[in-house]
């Protein structure tokens, strides 16, 4: 009886020991599998992040095409990036290494240029409600076509309305508030204020531009950091978030204002200005500022105040074509992603 009990105990102990060893082995295997999964996942994240990082850099520096960038550090790992192709067909190959695990991501992308939408008028009032309107002083809004820097229209060129509105009631409101020596000229009779056919959602267009601007200005102090807001040789997309007084600074490109548009002094701009808000916007255009290209005010409701000084808005297809060809890529469209 004692021997049989001992045999039983020893047999049970052997089974328990075997089970413990088996569990321990499974635990080690499970830990190894977990570690491997973590390493592979981290390497994949590093490789994919490398693609995104260098596509972002490429938008500002096209000289990176045809080059390899090695030994970049990220998330305690390393990755190499090779960029080949041309602007319209780019291949980015990112190979990452983390804890001995390697992952390669290959992405094909195409550069999407910032589009310049056609203007139906030199000064577009794209709004549902036109509230207070004050247009007077020695100001000019012209829908005649101009060369950059010129205030005299190009002879024989096609004209568009000086001010374009959504409805006859808006037209009546604006016409009844043009005073003094204000000159609103362009297609049609003078003052050139017309109801225009325009299906563009200018608020959405503005919001698409501010997803990746070249310059961001949140205050007048920020404005003081820049000597210009783009030049003819290097146009920029500038985003002003809030109301900032534009005074004694020049620019070229697309200027997007999320808030009231206020121009004072000697502000000269070549290109397109779009001021937008989902609610009410107030436009104060004073001083000796000049814009060659066009202006769009997009909101549910606007106050339009153009007075004091010699402000001028001169429609210019030359200016719009210039920035259309010169602006940097807004984003890259991913065509395929292999890993």
VOGU-3710 file (C-alpha; in Angstrom, 3 decimals, decimal comma):
1> xxxxxxxxxx> 0,000/0,000/0,000  2,817/2,349/0,869  4,703/1,549/-2,321  1,612/2,042/-4,458  0,970/5,410/-2,767  4,580/6,435/-3,382  4,322/5,392/-7,018  1,106/7,388/-7,341  2,678/10,447/-5,756  5,798/10,198/-7,905
11> xxxxxxxxxx> 3,666/9,715/-11,018  1,526/12,724/-10,164  4,641/14,802/-9,455  6,095/13,804/-12,809  2,899/14,838/-14,582  2,783/18,178/-12,724  6,471/18,775/-13,469  5,858/18,009/-17,137  2,921/20,405/-17,197  4,979/23,142/-15,507
21> xxxxxxxxxx> 7,799/22,666/-18,001  5,300/22,723/-20,857  3,638/25,896/-19,554  7,025/27,522/-19,079  7,978/26,587/-22,627  4,689/27,966/-23,946  5,233/31,175/-21,983  8,668/31,623/-23,537  7,251/30,915/-26,989  4,404/33,352/-26,371
31> xxxxxxxxxx> 6,852/36,019/-25,175  9,003/35,458/-28,226  5,997/35,736/-30,519  4,885/38,927/-28,779  8,363/40,445/-29,082  8,528/39,523/-32,747  5,118/41,043/-33,435  6,094/44,237/-31,616  9,388/44,533/-33,512  7,761/43,957/-36,895
41> xxxxxxxxxx> 4,929/46,401/-36,140  7,332/49,093/-34,939  9,521/48,665/-38,030  6,427/49,024/-40,216  5,348/52,207/-38,413  8,827/53,698/-38,803  8,946/52,899/-42,520  5,476/54,345/-43,155  6,235/57,443/-41,091  9,401/57,916/-43,114
51> xxxxxxxxxx> 7,333/58,077/-46,292  5,030/60,727/-44,821  7,916/62,786/-43,429  9,806/62,943/-46,702  6,738/63,627/-48,831  6,116/66,610/-46,568  9,716/67,796/-46,980  9,553/67,277/-50,728  6,728/69,798/-51,070  9,113/72,577/-50,070
61> xxxxxxxxxx> 12,291/71,253/-51,684  12,034/69,610/-55,110  15,843/69,209/-55,193  15,328/66,102/-53,022  14,151/64,181/-56,096  16,640/61,525/-57,182  18,391/61,363/-53,822  18,789/58,901/-50,941  18,590/59,899/-47,269  20,129/57,307/-44,959
71> xxxxxxxxxx> 20,286/56,537/-41,257  17,339/58,672/-40,113  16,332/58,168/-36,484  12,707/57,662/-35,434  10,975/55,807/-32,569  14,290/54,268/-31,382  14,845/52,819/-34,845  16,470/53,831/-38,132  15,192/54,216/-41,666  16,546/54,982/-45,149
81> xxxxxxxxxx> 14,544/56,828/-47,801  15,105/56,859/-51,550  13,137/59,298/-53,755  13,028/58,774/-57,508  10,972/59,993/-60,461  9,633/63,378/-61,486  7,079/65,719/-59,938  4,136/64,041/-61,640  5,300/60,473/-60,875  7,290/59,982/-57,696
91> xxxxxxxxxx> 8,404/56,780/-55,979  9,376/56,889/-52,302  11,058/53,758/-50,901  11,410/53,695/-47,104  13,272/50,827/-45,373  13,197/50,728/-41,576  15,100/48,664/-39,013  14,021/48,141/-35,406  15,575/45,572/-33,053  16,786/43,568/-36,035
101> xxxxxxxxxx> 13,401/43,568/-37,766  13,181/45,178/-41,211  10,228/46,589/-43,112  10,070/48,292/-46,519  7,274/50,538/-47,778  7,139/51,663/-51,406  4,775/54,493/-52,311  3,972/56,005/-55,681  2,617/59,563/-55,563  1,727/62,453/-57,843
111> xxxxxxxxxx> 2,109/66,148/-57,067  -1,135/68,130/-57,064  -0,628/71,803/-57,817  -2,678/74,471/-56,080  -5,489/75,351/-58,443  -6,520/78,912/-59,228  -10,251/78,999/-59,776  -11,642/81,356/-62,433  -12,948/84,663/-61,134  -16,344/85,838/-62,412
121> xxxxxxxxxx> -15,532/89,416/-61,321  -12,568/91,438/-60,154  -14,108/91,789/-56,697  -16,371/88,859/-55,823  -18,947/89,270/-53,036  -19,933/85,629/-52,438  -22,378/85,945/-49,574  -25,995/85,318/-48,656  -26,524/88,689/-46,962  -25,030/92,107/-47,694
131> xxxxxxxxxx> -25,453/94,276/-44,612  -23,749/97,631/-44,179  -22,160/98,954/-47,374  -19,973/102,033/-47,704  -18,066/102,610/-50,929  -16,610/106,074/-51,365  -13,360/107,964/-51,600  -10,864/107,952/-54,434  -10,998/104,175/-54,888  -11,073/101,956/-57,972
141> xxxxxxxxxx> -12,411/98,448/-58,471  -11,833/97,332/-62,026  -12,890/94,231/-63,913  -10,868/95,312/-66,941  -7,783/93,200/-67,520  -4,488/94,713/-66,350  -0,824/93,911/-66,534  0,855/93,559/-63,159  1,695/96,947/-61,714  -0,398/98,873/-64,235
151> xxxxxxxxxx> -3,594/100,784/-63,525  -4,461/101,289/-67,201  -6,349/98,347/-68,778  -4,810/96,258/-71,551  -6,307/97,573/-74,828  -8,736/95,156/-76,442  -8,623/92,649/-73,572  -11,703/90,850/-72,254  -13,365/92,449/-69,238  -15,412/90,981/-66,400
161> xxxxxxxxxx> -17,660/92,854/-63,937  -15,937/95,032/-61,368  -18,063/93,666/-58,508  -19,913/90,356/-58,775  -22,813/89,519/-56,450  -25,297/86,695/-55,914  -28,607/88,491/-56,396  -30,332/91,593/-57,744  -31,052/92,752/-54,178  -27,329/92,678/-53,385
171> xxxxxxxxxx> -26,642/94,617/-56,571  -29,227/97,240/-55,628  -27,791/97,575/-52,116  -24,253/98,098/-53,375  -25,231/100,478/-56,202  -27,156/102,701/-53,791  -24,104/103,035/-51,553  -21,438/104,014/-54,083  -20,598/107,623/-53,342  -18,209/110,400/-54,356
181> xxxxxxxxxx> -15,368/109,614/-56,738  -15,472/105,842/-56,257  -14,942/104,134/-59,618  -16,420/100,651/-60,150  -15,643/99,746/-63,747  -15,576/96,675/-65,952  -17,978/94,753/-68,154  -21,401/96,316/-68,627  -22,495/99,761/-67,606  -20,799/101,858/-64,930
191> xxxxxxxxxx> -20,875/101,324/-61,981  -19,990/97,770/-62,984  -21,890/95,713/-60,421  -23,456/92,519/-61,793  -25,157/89,353/-60,690  -22,712/86,605/-61,717  -23,068/82,899/-62,336  -20,625/81,290/-59,947  -21,061/77,808/-58,469  -17,728/77,849/-56,613
201> xxxxxxxxxx> -17,911/77,189/-52,882  -15,311/79,782/-51,924  -15,385/78,914/-48,219  -14,495/75,289/-49,001  -11,816/76,476/-51,424  -10,279/78,692/-48,739  -10,367/75,883/-46,194  -8,588/73,553/-48,619  -5,799/76,101/-48,991  -5,188/76,559/-45,269
211> xxxxxxxxxx> -4,484/72,854/-44,771  -0,879/73,485/-45,744  0,074/77,172/-46,131  3,599/78,500/-46,607  3,070/81,320/-44,091  0,795/81,380/-41,031  -0,002/84,675/-39,294  -2,007/84,742/-36,079  -1,315/88,322/-34,995  0,107/91,641/-36,096
221> xxxxxxxxxx> 3,275/90,606/-34,259  3,606/87,561/-36,525  3,225/89,820/-39,557  6,254/91,818/-38,436  8,460/88,731/-38,813  8,153/88,791/-42,600  9,613/91,227/-45,097  7,013/90,097/-47,665  4,228/87,588/-48,211  5,735/86,079/-51,331
231> xxxxxxxxxx> 7,327/87,525/-54,455  6,750/87,113/-58,188  9,679/84,704/-58,358  8,477/82,817/-55,271  4,701/83,133/-54,666  3,376/81,937/-51,308  0,111/80,774/-49,777  -0,391/82,921/-46,688  -2,981/82,125/-44,028  -4,071/84,908/-41,672
241> xxxxxxxxxx> -6,061/83,436/-38,806  -8,071/86,321/-37,399  -8,102/90,032/-38,058  -4,690/91,529/-38,809  -4,171/94,992/-40,277  -2,221/94,709/-43,513  -0,090/97,810/-43,790  3,145/98,642/-45,639  3,997/95,104/-46,731  3,885/93,540/-50,170
251> xxxxxxxxxx> 3,023/90,019/-51,211  2,387/87,637/-54,077  0,430/84,381/-54,205  -2,813/83,513/-52,469  -3,745/85,302/-49,266  -6,433/83,529/-47,218  -7,976/85,386/-44,278  -10,131/83,546/-41,754  -11,839/86,608/-40,370  -12,265/90,250/-41,262
261> xxxxxxxxxx> -10,185/91,683/-44,085  -8,571/95,000/-43,170  -6,125/96,733/-45,514  -4,494/100,004/-44,574  -1,594/102,076/-45,850  0,623/100,951/-48,707  -0,221/97,257/-48,972  0,398/95,913/-52,487  -0,513/92,356/-53,447  -0,236/90,312/-56,647
271> xxxxxxxxxx> -2,576/87,341/-56,860  -5,761/86,249/-55,145  -7,113/87,362/-51,764  -9,873/85,249/-50,222  -11,453/86,359/-46,941  -13,895/83,882/-45,465  -15,949/83,176/-42,363  -18,924/80,950/-41,752  -20,781/83,843/-40,135  -20,214/87,586/-40,577
281> xxxxxxxxxx> -17,214/89,254/-42,186  -16,297/92,921/-42,203  -14,163/94,270/-45,012  -12,305/97,554/-44,450  -10,217/98,563/-47,431  -8,537/101,919/-46,909  -5,291/103,745/-47,577  -3,214/103,433/-50,733  -3,235/99,641/-51,049  -3,425/97,984/-54,454
291> xxxxxxxxxx> -4,260/94,439/-55,521  -3,538/92,997/-58,978  -5,460/89,789/-59,493  -8,710/89,672/-57,563  -10,484/89,642/-54,203  -13,183/87,276/-52,932  -15,285/87,834/-49,807  -17,031/84,591/-48,800  -19,377/84,458/-45,824  -22,999/84,227/-44,789
301> xxxxxxxxxx> -23,077/87,964/-44,131  -20,703/90,866/-44,876  -20,176/94,530/-44,152  -18,372/96,179/-47,051  -16,460/99,351/-46,211  -14,196/100,750/-48,922  -13,237/104,349/-48,282  -10,505/106,881/-47,473  -7,449/106,965/-49,676  -6,772/105,532/-53,112
311> xxxxxxxxxx> -7,312/101,804/-52,676  -7,444/99,879/-55,943  -8,396/96,348/-56,959  -7,362/95,613/-60,550  -8,362/92,350/-62,174  -5,303/90,771/-63,785  -5,263/87,440/-65,608  -1,485/87,858/-65,830  -1,234/87,905/-62,026  -3,477/84,860/-61,629
321> xxxxxxxxxx> -1,560/82,911/-64,283  1,723/83,863/-62,632  0,795/82,423/-59,259  -0,881/79,400/-60,824  2,426/78,426/-62,399  4,660/79,484/-59,545  3,036/78,181/-56,383  4,523/75,111/-54,757  2,706/71,800/-54,544  -0,105/71,816/-52,016
331> xxxxxxxxx> -0,069/68,076/-51,397  0,841/64,705/-52,899  -1,831/62,324/-54,053  -0,978/58,721/-53,191  -1,377/56,497/-56,261  -0,298/53,181/-54,696  1,155/51,936/-51,405  3,018/48,613/-51,224  4,618/47,031/-48,168
//
